[in-house]
Amino acid sequence: MEVTVSDKYQVVIPKAVRQQLQIKPGQKVRVKRKAKTIIIDTSSVVEKYAGSLSGVWGDDPDRYIRELRDEWEEHQKKLDALRD
């Protein structure tokens, strides 16, 4: 599909492509260059990395944080005992 670059260096994304990619007015897209090709990437950073940290804190993140907190408090108690 061919489009024309305007005198303001703007291009119009054809309607069929906008509909297929569900591009909406005001949506941010990323523009990349690869050799002599321009790539318009519609995937957002959030979509790209969504779920990438899944499971890092186990099945129950709240329990993980409580355990870390308890461990920290125990450590602090031992340090306080050494200071006395």
HELIX and SHEET records of a PDB file:
HELIX    1   1 LYS A   15  LEU A   21  1                                   7    
HELIX    2   2 VAL A   45  TYR A   49  1                                   5    
HELIX    3   3 PRO A   61  ARG A   83  1                                  23    
SHEET    1   A 2 ARG A  30  LYS A  34  0                                        
SHEET    2   A 2 THR A  37  ASP A  41 -1                                        
END                                                                             
